[in-house]
Amino acid sequence: MEVRLFGALRRKPPPERCRRCNRMRAATSGGRSVLLISPMNGLAPAPPHKADRILLGSLGGGVEYWTFRHRAARRFAHAYMQYPAMMVPELQGELLDAARAADTSVRHVYDPFVGCGTTLAEAMIRGLDFAGKDINPLAVLACRVKAGPYFPAAIRRKTELLLDRMATDSRRTIDVSFPGREKWFDDSVAVGLSRIRRAVCGESARWARRFFWVAMVESVRLTSNSRTSTFKLHMRPQEELTGRRCCPQAVFCETLLRNIRHMEGQAHYLRDRGLLRRGHYTGAVDIQLGDSSQNLEGSPKQLDLLITSPPYGDNQTTVPYGQYSFLPLQWVDLGDIDAHADAALIANTHALDSHSLGGSLRGASDAATTLAEMSPAFRRMAVDLASASPNATKRLSAFCRDLHACLDPIVGQLKPGALMLWTVGSRRIANRQVPLERILIDMLEARGATHVASVPRHIPNKRMAVRNSIADTMRSETIVVLRNGGH
Ligand SMILES: C[S@@+](CC[C@H](N)C(=O)[O-])C[C@H]1O[C@@H](n2cnc3c(N)ncnc32)[C@H](O)[C@@H]1O
């Protein structure tokens, strides 16, 4: 078994009894409790909580098992839209199953870095309630479409009407204007995309417009002059552009018909399990657009389980979600995604990335002291990086500062003792591996959480765009399991 077990004790406090499982356990300094599940701490290993034993049993299997090589498929709603660094659906599904086997009361799942909603779709097919948050409007669009409603017959009728509107529109006007429009879209493509846009805007139901916008996003991605082999905005080579003919309407139509089939498949799957009532999912789904350093709005603050994968590092030097989303979001009506979507986030190609975790280096050096006090792993890495370049330390500090700012609101939404499953990658800065797993554990332990286990996995290549430089340095990640404090 390759699960690594932890629970290092700093000093030996008197034993106390767990109120949940009535077992004896030890308390660390600062009153925090840890499970004696590590033979590495030199003390006689005590049995973990029953729930954690069940969980650890489910998490066995080793690196290859959790890599899901050749065992992953994006079906139904998972296949609506491409998004950078999507999680493997089967992985998230098995993690949900493992957590529920350990705690059968789990009902309400939270993903504060929800991306295109892989965990959401897996939670839905298990009939769970779900809350998700993301700073990127494109991610929120994908999630809200996945959440439903599921009206396949209606979307087919509406699609016929939309295709009629599009076919009879012969206007040559270009309806959007943004910096670099001429660079990224040939006029003929922009005229075609404008006809799609007008046809979508002619639909009266917002749920249907959102479904159409997802197909529009794919059409923009495939017909722009930017390469599809990288998440960064990067012009296709001139020889490829010369003589290139693309018809956005044809791409849109093909994507839309494919997505309708996915919607039908998903609706069928949910209905068979009694999870759809008149086309609506029977559970509660709440997707919020915003920064996870802010509390969820209107949340009951008692969510049962956290499953998430935060970014690997700042977007600029890891995965540029913002650049990837810049062109599609110029064509989608932001108001249809969310009434509070801020156009400033797509004012230029870097705005969204600058607002995401680690996006601003300003004040990063000041944060380093607090972070170093909280996390020995951060301190060691900062010292190591200081000899490499001051900018490298700043980059590390800025990302960790922003992650740290998200942790109080995140942990505050969870019920005491709730499980947290974080999948984190260790990117490199200045040619050194950042121990993000360890830094995150330090920061959460400082908030009373207990580290239960760490499960390493490889990242299958296909998850990363081939020519994205991060693919060369990021080959593995770790599923870090912690238990929220206060139980
Ligand atoms: C690794 S992705 C999540 C992928 C997701 N699990 C999926 O399968 O699509 C990380 C996400 O964190 C989001 N993000 C970055 N900074 C954020 C912040 N401050 N608040 C909320 N979301 C943020 C990014 O927009 C991105 O969608």
Ligand as a Chemical Component Dictionary entry (heavy atoms), coordinates in Angstrom:
data_LIG
# 
_chem_comp.id                   LIG 
_chem_comp.type                 NON-POLYMER 
_chem_comp.pdbx_formal_charge   0 
_chem_comp.three_letter_code    LIG 
# 
loop_
_chem_comp_atom.comp_id 
_chem_comp_atom.atom_id 
_chem_comp_atom.alt_atom_id 
_chem_comp_atom.type_symbol 
_chem_comp_atom.charge 
_chem_comp_atom.model_Cartn_x 
_chem_comp_atom.model_Cartn_y 
_chem_comp_atom.model_Cartn_z 
_chem_comp_atom.pdbx_ordinal 
LIG C1  C1  C 0  -7.274  22.963 -11.011 1  
LIG S1  S1  S 1  -8.619  23.999 -11.445 2  
LIG C2  C2  C 0  -9.967  23.084 -10.892 3  
LIG C3  C3  C 0  -10.278 22.014 -11.878 4  
LIG C4  C4  C 0  -11.559 21.296 -11.559 5  
LIG N1  N1  N 0  -11.363 20.367 -10.475 6  
LIG C5  C5  C 0  -12.066 20.612 -12.796 7  
LIG O1  O1  O 0  -12.115 19.374 -12.860 8  
LIG O2  O2  O -1 -12.399 21.338 -13.744 9  
LIG C6  C6  C 0  -8.452  25.319 -10.341 10 
LIG C7  C7  C 0  -9.567  26.378 -10.438 11 
LIG O3  O3  O 0  -9.325  27.341 -9.407  12 
LIG C8  C8  C 0  -9.855  28.575 -9.872  13 
LIG N2  N2  N 0  -9.339  29.675 -9.031  14 
LIG C9  C9  C 0  -8.119  30.271 -9.028  15 
LIG N3  N3  N 0  -8.041  31.222 -8.092  16 
LIG C10 C10 C 0  -9.247  31.234 -7.458  17 
LIG C11 C11 C 0  -9.790  31.989 -6.375  18 
LIG N4  N4  N 0  -9.071  32.927 -5.757  19 
LIG N5  N5  N 0  -11.053 31.729 -5.982  20 
LIG C12 C12 C 0  -11.798 30.778 -6.601  21 
LIG N6  N6  N 0  -11.345 30.044 -7.645  22 
LIG C13 C13 C 0  -10.080 30.258 -8.058  23 
LIG C14 C14 C 0  -9.440  28.617 -11.327 24 
LIG O4  O4  O 0  -10.250 29.518 -12.044 25 
LIG C15 C15 C 0  -9.634  27.153 -11.734 26 
LIG O5  O5  O 0  -10.887 26.967 -12.341 27 
# 
loop_
_chem_comp_bond.comp_id 
_chem_comp_bond.atom_id_1 
_chem_comp_bond.atom_id_2 
_chem_comp_bond.value_order 
_chem_comp_bond.pdbx_ordinal 
LIG C1  S1  SING 1  
LIG S1  C2  SING 2  
LIG S1  C6  SING 3  
LIG C2  C3  SING 4  
LIG C3  C4  SING 5  
LIG C4  N1  SING 6  
LIG C4  C5  SING 7  
LIG C5  O1  DOUB 8  
LIG C5  O2  SING 9  
LIG C6  C7  SING 10 
LIG C7  O3  SING 11 
LIG C7  C15 SING 12 
LIG O3  C8  SING 13 
LIG C8  N2  SING 14 
LIG C8  C14 SING 15 
LIG N2  C9  SING 16 
LIG N2  C13 SING 17 
LIG C9  N3  DOUB 18 
LIG N3  C10 SING 19 
LIG C10 C11 SING 20 
LIG C10 C13 DOUB 21 
LIG C11 N4  SING 22 
LIG C11 N5  DOUB 23 
LIG N5  C12 SING 24 
LIG C12 N6  DOUB 25 
LIG N6  C13 SING 26 
LIG C14 O4  SING 27 
LIG C14 C15 SING 28 
LIG C15 O5  SING 29 
# 
